[in-house]
Amino acid sequence: MVAKKVIKIIKYLLLSLLLLFVASTVGGSFYMLDYSLSSKHNNNDEAESYKYMYDNYPYLHQWVDSLNKVSALKDTFIIGNENNKLHAYFIAANKPTKKTAILVHGYTDNAIRMMMIGYLYNHDLNYNVVLPDLRAHGKSEGNTIQMGWKDRLDVIHWIDVAKGIYGDSINIVVHGISMGAATTMMVSGETLPSNVKCFVEDCGYTSVWDEFSKELEERFNLPEFPLMYATSMLCDIKYNWNFKEASPLNQVKKCRLPMFFIHGDADTYVPTWMVYPLYEAKHAPKELWIVRGAEHAKSYKQNPQLYLAKVKAFTDKYIK
């Protein structure tokens, strides 16, 4: 009789623990998904973004002012394939050219925060420039950050828009930093117009799974199981993509166009080790530059002239 009561108590305890485990996992997955992908974390204040850029790259102030004086910094909006309004800045080259750069910003940033790379291509190299705001960033609509996966389709749309503005014969480089680099690599695995000639990826991650797993362990001291699995499944249910599917590593395996990989050796946010499997997975032609002492997304800021020289040397081979 006593033994039966003990077994019954144990069953109730095990069931209670199981229910607690399930409830905490489900609740945790909703929290993690919101924490990671909610647009409320984004910096969409235009004035604040310009101030940040001018504080960090003072020479941009005069350049942007000169563009605005002749209305050369143009806002453009399109309707995306999920019926959301998307925004980009377009800047025509000072002299007519077929050379065009699509520049993709990082996580919770916006197009304004890619203006230093816009300066590199437009001011220094005389390129036409397109600076999109990814979904739920800047002036683009959306409530959810897509970590580059759905954004890759929007970038392809912007490529077509660029052809409409600058001409069907333009030659295009896609250049991204951080999440923008991941987006760039995701784009590279798709079927693209022949106008796209090469890619530059600066400190992109191998996959959303790898990046979020690293953050989960570092910020919360939690293992992958069960939260990563549950949150990835929830993302699939809500947004029709999952953390393993959103993989620059798998996309670069399909890419046959040239790619320049850049990564700082002091990067701990997107750890430097991630660039090596990406580079190995990519078919030639490809180049790799490990920037000594550079933290995450700081390779250009640390040495803008060397960064310019490296990017110019790479793109000159393919953009005519």
C-alpha positions in Angstrom: 0.0 0.0 0.0 2.8 2.4 0.9 4.7 1.4 -2.2 1.7 2.2 -4.4 1.4 5.7 -2.8 5.1 6.3 -3.3 4.9 5.3 -7.0 1.8 7.5 -7.4 3.6 10.5 -5.8 6.6 9.9 -8.1 4.4 9.8 -11.2 2.8 13.1 -10.2 6.2 14.7 -9.5 7.5 13.5 -12.9 4.4 14.7 -14.7 4.7 18.1 -12.9 8.3 18.3 -13.8 7.5 17.5 -17.4 4.7 20.1 -17.6 7.0 22.6 -16.0 9.8 21.8 -18.5 7.4 22.1 -21.5 5.8 25.3 -20.1 9.2 26.9 -19.5 10.5 25.8 -22.9 7.5 27.2 -24.7 7.6 30.5 -22.7 11.3 30.7 -23.2 11.0 30.2 -27.0 8.5 33.1 -27.3 10.7 35.3 -25.2 13.8 34.4 -27.2 12.1 34.9 -30.6 10.9 38.4 -29.5 14.2 39.2 -27.9 16.1 38.3 -31.1 13.8 39.4 -33.9 11.5 42.2 -32.6 11.9 45.5 -34.5 11.5 47.4 -31.2 15.2 46.9 -30.6 16.2 48.7 -33.8 17.7 52.2 -34.1 15.4 53.9 -36.6 15.9 57.5 -35.6 17.3 59.2 -38.6 18.8 62.2 -36.8 20.4 60.0 -34.2 21.9 57.8 -36.9 23.4 60.7 -38.8 24.8 62.1 -35.5 26.4 58.7 -34.8 27.9 58.6 -38.3 29.2 62.1 -38.1 30.8 61.5 -34.7 32.5 58.4 -35.9 33.3 59.4 -39.5 33.5 63.2 -39.5 34.3 63.5 -43.2 30.8 62.1 -44.0 29.1 65.4 -42.9 30.5 67.5 -45.8 29.9 64.7 -48.3 26.2 64.2 -47.3 25.7 68.0 -47.3 27.1 68.2 -50.8 24.8 65.4 -51.9 21.8 67.1 -50.4 22.6 70.5 -52.0 22.2 69.0 -55.4 19.4 66.5 -54.4 21.7 63.6 -55.1 20.7 61.6 -52.1 17.4 60.2 -53.2 14.7 58.2 -51.3 13.2 55.4 -53.2 10.3 53.1 -52.1 9.1 49.8 -53.5 6.5 47.2 -52.5 8.1 43.9 -51.5 6.9 40.4 -52.3 5.0 40.3 -49.0 3.2 43.6 -49.7 5.4 45.6 -47.3 6.9 49.0 -48.2 10.7 48.9 -48.5 13.0 51.9 -48.6 16.5 52.6 -50.0 18.7 55.6 -50.7 20.1 55.9 -54.2 23.2 58.0 -55.0 24.3 58.4 -58.6 28.0 58.5 -59.4 29.5 61.9 -60.0 30.4 60.8 -63.6 28.3 58.4 -65.7 29.4 54.8 -65.0 28.1 51.3 -65.2 29.7 50.5 -61.8 27.1 50.1 -59.1 27.2 48.9 -55.5 24.4 47.5 -53.4 25.3 48.1 -49.7 23.6 46.1 -47.0 23.6 47.2 -43.3 23.7 45.1 -40.1 21.5 43.9 -37.3 19.3 46.7 -35.8 21.1 49.3 -37.9 19.8 51.1 -41.0 21.0 52.4 -44.4 22.4 55.6 -42.9 24.8 53.5 -40.8 26.3 52.1 -44.1 27.1 55.6 -45.4 30.8 55.2 -44.7 30.8 52.3 -47.3 28.6 54.5 -49.5 31.3 57.1 -49.3 34.0 54.5 -50.2 32.1 53.5 -53.4 30.5 56.7 -54.4 33.1 59.4 -53.4 36.3 57.4 -53.7 35.5 54.9 -56.5 32.8 56.8 -58.5 30.1 54.1 -58.2 26.4 54.4 -58.3 25.2 53.3 -54.9 22.0 51.7 -53.5 21.6 51.6 -49.7 18.5 49.6 -48.7 16.8 49.6 -45.3 16.2 45.9 -44.6 12.8 44.8 -43.4 11.8 46.3 -40.0 14.8 48.7 -40.2 15.1 52.4 -41.1 12.2 53.5 -43.2 11.2 50.0 -44.4 8.1 48.4 -43.0 7.9 45.3 -40.9 7.8 44.2 -37.3 10.2 41.4 -37.4 13.9 41.2 -38.2 14.5 38.5 -40.8 18.3 37.9 -40.2 19.0 38.2 -43.9 16.9 35.2 -45.0 13.8 36.9 -46.4 15.9 40.0 -46.9 17.9 38.2 -49.6 14.8 38.3 -51.9 14.4 42.0 -51.2 18.0 42.7 -52.2 17.4 40.8 -55.5 14.4 43.1 -56.0 16.6 46.1 -55.4 19.0 44.8 -58.0 16.2 45.0 -60.6 15.2 48.5 -59.4 18.8 49.6 -59.8 18.8 48.3 -63.3 15.7 50.4 -64.0 17.4 53.5 -62.6 21.0 53.2 -63.8 20.5 51.1 -66.9 20.3 47.4 -67.9 24.0 47.2 -68.6 25.2 48.1 -65.1 27.8 45.9 -63.3 27.0 45.3 -59.7 28.9 44.4 -56.5 26.9 43.5 -53.4 28.7 44.5 -50.2 27.4 43.8 -46.7 28.6 44.1 -43.1 27.6 41.8 -40.2 23.9 40.7 -40.8 24.3 42.6 -44.1 27.2 40.3 -44.9 25.1 37.3 -44.1 22.4 38.7 -46.3 25.0 39.2 -49.1 26.1 35.6 -48.8 22.4 34.4 -48.8 21.9 36.4 -52.0 25.0 34.8 -53.6 23.4 31.4 -53.6 20.3 32.5 -55.6 19.9 32.7 -59.4 20.8 36.3 -60.1 20.8 38.7 -63.1 24.1 38.7 -65.1 24.7 42.2 -63.9 25.9 40.9 -60.5 29.6 40.4 -60.8 31.0 39.9 -57.3 30.4 40.1 -53.5 32.1 41.5 -50.5 31.1 40.1 -47.1 32.5 41.7 -44.0 32.1 39.7 -40.7 29.0 37.7 -41.6 27.9 34.6 -39.6 27.8 31.0 -40.8 24.1 30.5 -39.9 21.4 32.1 -37.7 21.5 28.9 -35.7 25.3 29.2 -35.0 25.0 32.9 -34.1 22.0 32.6 -31.8 23.5 29.5 -30.1 26.6 31.5 -29.3 24.6 34.4 -28.0 22.4 32.0 -25.9 25.4 30.5 -24.2 27.3 33.8 -23.7 24.4 36.0 -22.6 22.3 33.5 -20.7 24.7 30.5 -20.0 22.2 28.1 -21.7 22.8 25.1 -24.0 21.2 24.7 -27.4 18.7 22.1 -26.1 15.9 22.6 -25.7 15.5 26.3 -26.3 17.2 26.7 -29.7 15.1 23.8 -31.1 11.8 25.1 -29.8 12.5 28.7 -30.8 13.6 27.7 -34.3 10.4 25.7 -34.7 8.4 28.7 -33.4 10.1 30.9 -36.0 9.2 28.4 -38.7 5.5 28.5 -37.6 5.3 32.3 -37.3 7.6 33.5 -40.1 8.1 30.5 -42.5 11.8 30.1 -41.9 14.0 28.4 -39.3 17.4 29.1 -37.8 19.2 26.2 -39.7 17.6 27.1 -43.0 18.9 30.6 -42.8 22.4 29.6 -43.6 25.0 31.7 -45.4 27.2 28.6 -45.3 24.8 26.6 -47.4 24.3 29.5 -49.8 27.9 30.2 -50.5 28.4 26.6 -51.5 26.1 27.3 -54.5 27.8 30.6 -55.4 30.1 30.6 -58.5 30.8 34.4 -58.6 33.9 36.0 -56.9 33.6 36.8 -53.2 35.9 38.8 -50.9 35.8 37.6 -47.2 36.8 40.2 -44.6 36.8 39.5 -40.8 38.5 41.1 -37.8 40.7 38.8 -35.7 39.4 40.5 -32.5 35.7 39.9 -33.4 33.8 38.2 -30.6 30.3 39.1 -31.6 30.5 37.1 -34.9 33.5 35.1 -33.9 36.4 35.1 -36.3 36.3 31.3 -36.6 33.1 31.6 -38.6 34.9 33.0 -41.7 37.0 30.0 -42.2 34.3 27.4 -43.0 32.6 30.1 -45.1 35.7 30.6 -47.1 36.4 26.9 -47.4 32.8 26.2 -48.6 33.0 28.9 -51.4 34.2 27.9 -54.8 37.0 29.9 -56.4 37.4 32.7 -57.2 37.6 34.0 -53.6 39.9 36.1 -51.4 40.2 36.3 -47.6 41.5 39.2 -45.5 41.8 38.8 -41.7 42.1 42.2 -40.2 44.5 42.3 -37.3 43.1 43.8 -34.2 39.7 44.7 -35.7 36.6 44.1 -33.5 33.2 43.3 -35.0 32.3 45.5 -38.0 35.3 47.8 -37.3 37.6 46.8 -40.1 36.9 49.9 -42.2 36.9 52.3 -39.2 40.3 50.9 -38.0 42.0 51.6 -41.3 39.8 53.2 -44.0 42.6 53.6 -46.5 43.7 50.0 -46.4 40.1 48.9 -46.5 39.6 51.0 -49.6 42.7 49.7 -51.3 41.8 46.1 -50.6 38.2 46.5 -51.8 39.3 48.4 -54.9 41.9 45.8 -55.8 39.2 43.1 -55.6 36.3 44.8 -57.3 38.5 46.2 -60.1 39.0 42.7 -61.3 35.3 42.1 -62.0 33.6 45.5 -62.2 34.3 47.4 -65.4 
